[in-house]
Each structure stands twice: as structure tokens, then as C-alpha cells.
Amino acid sequence: MFEVKEYMDTCNNTEFYSHMGRFFAERIFRKELPYLINDPEKIWYLFFDNTDLAGFCGVVMTQNSTSFTDFYLLPTYRNQENKEFIAKYMLNLYRSERIRILTNSEDEMKLWEKLGFMESGRKGSYTTYLYGDNICE
């Protein structure tokens, strides 16, 4: 469905920023993605429809869990089929990990629950979901 490119060590990666720079810089995206940050330890998965960026997801691995961050689809690609494709793709890559999701999107909450994630708590308007061994905190 989509071509996927993985980016690690993106701090000075010209190719990565040619695709992602606008999301870090433009106000319209800052309103939609207020916590979008590129850290040296973050792994990025960019999903392309031919040469057009369709969506992306960041991954941060810690000692206790692997977090999917910045799960995002561009408006043209926002439908259940595309969301589910990306979510399943990410889940298949990290299935053996204890995965953590933090979201305030009702659509995402339903999707993660459908894929076997369990709600584990709330932080303000955000809900935390876990998948994997020792699902209860």
C-alpha cells in the first residue's frame, strides 16, 4: 500500500528534513502537532504514496517500553484503511516490545483498542494505551 522509509540519526539528515521540515516549522502543523519534536534517539517511519508523503510515526525506545509518538496522516490520506495499515505495520515491527501509546484522538483510541491495546491511564486529556507483556502498570 505505502512505501515505508525508516530514518535514524536524523539531526543533520537533509533527506529526512526535506520531507519533515514543514511539520516542525509551519504554524498550521504546530497547532495540530504541538508536541512534535525530533530527538536524536527517535526513529522515524515515513509512509509514502509514490513520492508523496502520506503519514509518519515516531518511535522512542526506553528501558521500560517502546512508545509510538507523532502518529500522523496528512488530510488527503485520513481514512480508516490507511490508519489501520500504518498501525498494523508499526505493531508488526515492534510486536515483541512493550508498546506505549499516548493519544487524545478518539479514532486512534478505537483503533489501538481494536488491535489489542489496553487503556492504562490518563494524563489530562490524553489516554495511555499499552500492548505487550506486563500490560498492567
Backbone as CSV, one residue per row, in Angstrom:
resi,resn,N_x,N_y,N_z,CA_x,CA_y,CA_z,C_x,C_y,C_z
1,MET,0.833,-1.203,0.000,0.000,0.000,0.000,0.868,1.253,0.000
2,PHE,1.689,1.433,1.043,2.611,2.568,1.105,4.034,2.046,1.055
3,GLU,4.923,2.855,0.523,6.353,2.590,0.658,6.774,3.211,1.981
4,VAL,7.584,2.498,2.756,7.977,2.967,4.085,9.486,3.188,4.116
5,LYS,9.879,4.339,4.647,11.300,4.623,4.836,11.548,4.846,6.318
6,GLU,12.588,4.213,6.816,12.982,4.356,8.217,14.151,5.334,8.280
7,TYR,14.065,6.257,9.233,15.126,7.241,9.426,15.607,7.194,10.871
8,MET,16.911,6.977,11.009,17.553,7.028,12.320,18.622,8.118,12.236
9,ASP,19.016,8.645,13.379,20.055,9.674,13.401,19.710,10.789,12.410
10,THR,18.588,11.448,12.660,18.036,12.411,11.701,18.466,13.856,11.919
11,CYS,19.242,14.138,12.943,19.535,15.526,13.293,20.105,16.349,12.141
12,ASN,20.958,15.784,11.330,21.530,16.517,10.199,21.211,15.827,8.877
13,ASN,20.069,15.167,8.819,19.707,14.382,7.655,18.882,15.236,6.685
14,THR,19.501,15.650,5.609,18.855,16.526,4.631,17.635,15.870,4.002
15,GLU,17.724,14.591,3.671,16.591,13.899,3.059,15.394,13.869,4.019
16,PHE,15.654,13.531,5.280,14.582,13.499,6.281,13.898,14.865,6.385
17,TYR,14.670,15.917,6.514,14.093,17.258,6.671,13.436,17.780,5.391
18,SER,13.831,17.244,4.246,13.140,17.654,3.022,11.684,17.184,3.041
19,HIS,11.423,16.099,3.744,10.054,15.591,3.896,9.360,16.144,5.143
20,MET,10.102,16.275,6.228,9.504,16.573,7.534,9.660,18.012,8.007
21,GLY,10.503,18.788,7.379,10.779,20.144,7.840,9.542,21.000,8.026
22,ARG,8.612,20.921,7.116,7.406,21.752,7.210,6.576,21.424,8.451
23,PHE,6.624,20.178,8.909,5.845,19.802,10.087,6.440,20.383,11.368
24,PHE,7.742,20.608,11.358,8.403,21.222,12.507,8.314,22.745,12.469
25,ALA,8.089,23.326,11.280,8.188,24.770,11.125,6.876,25.518,10.900
26,GLU,5.954,24.953,10.161,4.758,25.706,9.768,3.710,25.742,10.874
27,ARG,3.131,26.913,11.077,2.153,27.123,12.146,0.961,26.174,12.079
28,ILE,0.482,25.919,10.874,-0.692,25.048,10.751,-0.421,23.673,11.376
29,PHE,0.790,23.170,11.207,1.141,21.872,11.784,1.467,21.996,13.267
30,ARG,2.003,23.140,13.671,2.304,23.341,15.092,1.015,23.301,15.916
31,LYS,-0.086,23.806,15.336,-1.373,23.756,16.037,-1.884,22.323,16.127
32,GLU,-1.686,21.570,15.058,-2.181,20.198,15.006,-1.263,19.220,15.743
33,LEU,0.025,19.505,15.754,1.030,18.628,16.368,1.881,19.425,17.352
34,PRO,1.288,19.877,18.457,2.020,20.780,19.351,3.238,20.165,20.031
35,TYR,3.299,18.854,20.108,4.416,18.199,20.799,5.396,17.526,19.852
36,LEU,5.338,17.868,18.571,6.221,17.267,17.581,7.652,17.761,17.804
37,ILE,8.531,16.823,18.100,9.939,17.136,18.361,10.791,16.028,17.757
38,ASN,11.926,16.406,17.225,12.872,15.411,16.727,14.021,15.306,17.716
39,ASP,14.132,14.159,18.349,15.222,13.891,19.284,16.210,12.922,18.648
40,PRO,17.476,12.969,19.055,18.480,12.077,18.450,18.132,10.595,18.576
41,GLU,17.455,10.204,19.647,17.153,8.782,19.836,15.855,8.331,19.159
42,LYS,15.141,9.257,18.553,13.866,8.908,17.920,14.094,8.281,16.546
43,ILE,13.347,7.224,16.270,13.348,6.575,14.968,12.061,7.006,14.272
44,TRP,12.179,7.413,13.031,11.017,7.878,12.274,10.692,6.906,11.158
45,TYR,9.403,6.664,10.972,8.893,5.876,9.851,8.016,6.799,9.022
46,LEU,8.418,7.007,7.775,7.661,7.860,6.866,6.996,6.970,5.822
47,PHE,5.717,7.221,5.597,4.894,6.417,4.699,4.591,7.237,3.448
48,PHE,4.962,6.684,2.284,4.841,7.402,1.024,3.855,6.722,0.086
49,ASP,3.081,7.537,-0.595,2.227,7.119,-1.700,2.965,7.588,-2.943
50,ASN,3.658,6.677,-3.585,4.614,7.009,-4.638,5.654,7.962,-4.051
51,THR,5.703,9.223,-4.484,6.689,10.159,-3.928,6.072,11.115,-2.911
52,ASP,4.765,11.025,-2.696,4.080,11.933,-1.772,4.061,11.372,-0.358
53,LEU,4.449,12.199,0.596,4.376,11.787,1.992,2.901,11.670,2.391
54,ALA,2.527,10.515,2.912,1.139,10.264,3.320,0.983,10.338,4.839
55,GLY,2.036,9.973,5.572,1.950,9.987,7.027,3.285,9.618,7.642
56,PHE,3.315,9.640,8.974,4.547,9.286,9.679,4.245,8.854,11.103
57,CYS,5.225,8.206,11.680,5.143,7.780,13.077,6.556,7.781,13.639
58,GLY,6.709,8.312,14.841,7.989,8.281,15.522,7.993,7.167,16.559
59,VAL,9.179,6.659,16.863,9.330,5.612,17.860,10.448,6.007,18.809
60,VAL,10.147,5.916,20.099,11.154,6.168,21.126,11.236,4.922,21.993
61,MET,12.431,4.370,22.088,12.643,3.163,22.887,13.308,3.541,24.200
62,THR,12.719,3.059,25.296,13.305,3.262,26.613,13.512,1.899,27.253
63,GLN,14.040,1.899,28.452,14.281,0.649,29.160,12.974,-0.078,29.476
64,ASN,11.890,0.679,29.729,10.630,0.073,30.153,9.618,-0.154,29.039
65,SER,9.717,0.585,27.936,8.722,0.441,26.875,9.209,1.081,25.580
66,THR,8.436,0.838,24.540,8.643,1.458,23.243,7.412,2.294,22.965
67,SER,7.595,3.584,22.735,6.464,4.482,22.513,6.336,4.831,21.040
68,PHE,5.103,4.726,20.549,4.792,5.244,19.222,4.338,6.679,19.440
69,THR,5.072,7.614,18.867,4.753,9.029,19.031,4.405,9.621,17.671
70,ASP,3.741,10.734,17.680,3.534,11.506,16.455,2.906,10.688,15.329
71,PHE,1.921,9.885,15.657,1.172,9.101,14.662,0.320,10.091,13.870
72,TYR,0.644,10.268,12.578,0.006,11.336,11.823,-0.203,10.934,10.364
73,LEU,-1.387,11.262,9.861,-1.700,11.116,8.442,-2.069,12.481,7.882
74,LEU,-1.575,12.806,6.697,-1.974,14.048,6.045,-3.453,13.951,5.684
75,PRO,-4.152,15.096,5.653,-5.615,15.086,5.442,-6.095,14.258,4.255
76,THR,-5.380,14.279,3.150,-5.777,13.518,1.962,-5.842,12.015,2.229
77,TYR,-5.061,11.541,3.201,-4.939,10.110,3.465,-5.680,9.650,4.715
78,ARG,-6.416,10.540,5.328,-7.102,10.196,6.578,-8.362,9.374,6.322
79,ASN,-8.195,8.094,6.376,-9.327,7.181,6.368,-8.944,5.965,7.197
80,GLN,-9.904,5.181,7.570,-9.670,4.064,8.477,-8.693,3.047,7.891
81,GLU,-8.786,2.810,6.602,-7.906,1.827,5.968,-6.437,2.234,6.093
82,ASN,-6.127,3.502,5.837,-4.744,3.975,5.931,-4.253,3.994,7.375
83,LYS,-5.093,4.458,8.303,-4.706,4.456,9.719,-4.398,3.046,10.187
84,GLU,-5.261,2.129,9.808,-5.083,0.746,10.242,-3.838,0.133,9.612
85,PHE,-3.569,0.441,8.346,-2.366,-0.066,7.693,-1.116,0.372,8.453
86,ILE,-1.034,1.663,8.762,0.150,2.188,9.453,0.254,1.609,10.861
87,ALA,-0.858,1.550,11.583,-0.845,0.997,12.936,-0.400,-0.459,12.920
88,LYS,-0.921,-1.254,12.008,-0.537,-2.672,11.925,0.920,-2.823,11.503
89,TYR,1.371,-1.974,10.593,2.765,-2.007,10.168,3.686,-1.780,11.374
90,MET,3.371,-0.740,12.145,4.184,-0.419,13.313,4.111,-1.534,14.360
91,LEU,2.927,-2.042,14.593,2.750,-3.120,15.566,3.539,-4.356,15.151
92,ASN,3.524,-4.697,13.885,4.284,-5.863,13.421,5.786,-5.678,13.600
93,LEU,6.273,-4.465,13.427,7.710,-4.205,13.621,8.134,-4.371,15.080
94,TYR,7.262,-3.955,15.989,7.641,-3.897,17.404,6.808,-4.839,18.275
95,ARG,6.195,-5.836,17.687,5.282,-6.741,18.392,5.906,-7.361,19.648
96,SER,7.189,-7.613,19.632,7.835,-8.251,20.783,8.142,-7.267,21.914
97,GLU,7.895,-5.999,21.686,8.167,-4.961,22.688,6.923,-4.655,23.526
98,ARG,7.124,-4.009,24.644,6.018,-3.448,25.432,5.768,-2.058,24.846
99,ILE,4.669,-1.904,24.121,4.402,-0.679,23.366,3.469,0.232,24.152
100,ARG,3.813,1.512,24.150,3.020,2.534,24.831,2.556,3.570,23.809
101,ILE,1.277,3.936,23.929,0.686,4.972,23.076,0.070,6.025,23.991
102,LEU,0.261,7.273,23.680,-0.389,8.374,24.391,-1.132,9.185,23.340
103,THR,-2.457,9.253,23.445,-3.244,9.936,22.418,-4.468,10.599,23.020
104,ASN,-4.958,11.610,22.314,-6.243,12.216,22.689,-7.223,12.133,21.515
105,SER,-6.889,11.342,20.511,-7.729,11.164,19.333,-8.678,9.985,19.537
106,GLU,-9.975,10.255,19.458,-10.974,9.188,19.609,-10.794,8.097,18.561
107,ASP,-10.509,8.487,17.323,-10.298,7.500,16.259,-9.112,6.595,16.566
108,GLU,-8.018,7.208,17.033,-6.847,6.404,17.380,-7.141,5.481,18.554
109,MET,-7.862,5.977,19.553,-8.193,5.147,20.705,-8.936,3.884,20.268
110,LYS,-9.923,4.047,19.403,-10.691,2.904,18.903,-9.792,1.954,18.122
111,LEU,-8.909,2.507,17.320,-8.016,1.687,16.509,-7.072,0.871,17.387
112,TRP,-6.429,1.524,18.349,-5.480,0.806,19.202,-6.199,-0.275,20.018
113,GLU,-7.396,0.027,20.503,-8.166,-0.982,21.239,-8.491,-2.167,20.331
114,LYS,-8.875,-1.901,19.092,-9.183,-2.948,18.118,-7.973,-3.855,17.883
115,LEU,-6.772,-3.288,17.967,-5.545,-4.037,17.723,-4.982,-4.694,18.984
116,GLY,-5.729,-4.633,20.086,-5.332,-5.360,21.285,-4.655,-4.541,22.365
117,PHE,-4.609,-3.236,22.229,-4.036,-2.380,23.261,-5.049,-2.205,24.387
118,MET,-4.545,-2.031,25.583,-5.399,-1.832,26.753,-5.145,-0.447,27.337
119,GLU,-6.219,0.242,27.709,-6.086,1.542,28.361,-5.424,1.334,29.720
120,SER,-4.420,2.158,30.025,-3.715,2.001,31.297,-3.737,3.257,32.158
121,GLY,-4.278,4.348,31.648,-4.339,5.554,32.458,-4.604,6.783,31.617
122,ARG,-4.683,7.902,32.326,-4.930,9.184,31.665,-3.976,10.240,32.207
123,LYS,-3.628,11.165,31.322,-2.821,12.331,31.673,-3.515,13.525,31.046
124,GLY,-4.297,14.245,31.834,-5.072,15.359,31.292,-6.076,14.828,30.291
125,SER,-6.051,15.370,29.077,-6.992,14.915,28.046,-6.441,13.737,27.240
126,TYR,-5.254,13.249,27.587,-4.623,12.155,26.873,-4.847,10.830,27.590
127,THR,-4.986,9.764,26.798,-5.149,8.418,27.324,-3.924,7.601,26.952
128,THR,-3.436,6.808,27.901,-2.300,5.938,27.672,-2.804,4.522,27.394
129,TYR,-2.231,3.908,26.367,-2.545,2.530,25.995,-1.267,1.708,26.019
130,LEU,-1.385,0.464,26.439,-0.236,-0.441,26.465,-0.540,-1.701,25.675
131,TYR,0.537,-2.292,25.139,0.449,-3.547,24.424,1.690,-4.350,24.781
132,GLY,1.510,-5.612,25.066,2.660,-6.467,25.310,2.672,-7.019,26.709
133,ASP,3.796,-7.659,27.054,3.954,-8.305,28.355,3.774,-7.314,29.492
134,ASN,3.251,-7.802,30.588,3.033,-6.981,31.786,2.244,-5.722,31.447
135,ILE,1.113,-5.907,30.813,0.318,-4.786,30.319,-0.130,-3.859,31.430
136,CYS,-0.326,-4.357,32.629,-0.747,-3.505,33.746,0.474,-2.836,34.349
137,GLU,0.325,-1.563,34.670,1.451,-0.825,35.282,1.429,-0.979,36.774
